[in-house]
């Protein structure tokens, strides 16, 4: 499971999920890049609008997943 940030230290409600981007362009569950993040976990966090991606000195908040609609 991705790292979690809770609303407060005493709450059980998750505020955000953190995935760490490595130079191999894979997302990892922890900052030391040992365990690759599961695709289902990343997709779920994104769909909930709770995904944060940390890459070196920058933090990204994915906003939109756009896919063209073919009529």
C-alpha positions, 0 to 999 in steps of 0.5 A, spaced: 500 500 500 502 507 498 504 511 504 498 515 507 497 522 510 492 522 515 487 528 516 490 529 523 495 524 527 488 521 531 484 520 525 483 514 521 481 518 515 486 518 509 487 525 506 492 523 501 496 517 498 504 518 496 507 514 491 515 516 489 517 516 482 524 513 481 529 514 475 527 508 472 520 511 471 516 506 476 512 508 482 514 506 489 511 505 495 516 508 500 522 513 499 527 508 498 524 505 492 524 498 494 517 496 493 514 498 486 507 500 487 501 496 485 497 499 479 491 498 482 493 502 488 495 508 484 489 508 480 484 507 486 488 513 489 488 517 482 480 516 482 479 518 489 483 525 487 488 523 493 494 521 489 501 525 490 507 523 486 514 525 489 520 525 484 526 528 487 525 535 489 518 536 486 511 533 488 506 532 483 498 532 484 495 529 478 489 533 476 486 529 470 486 523 466 484 525 459 482 520 454 479 522 447 472 519 446 470 516 439 463 517 436 
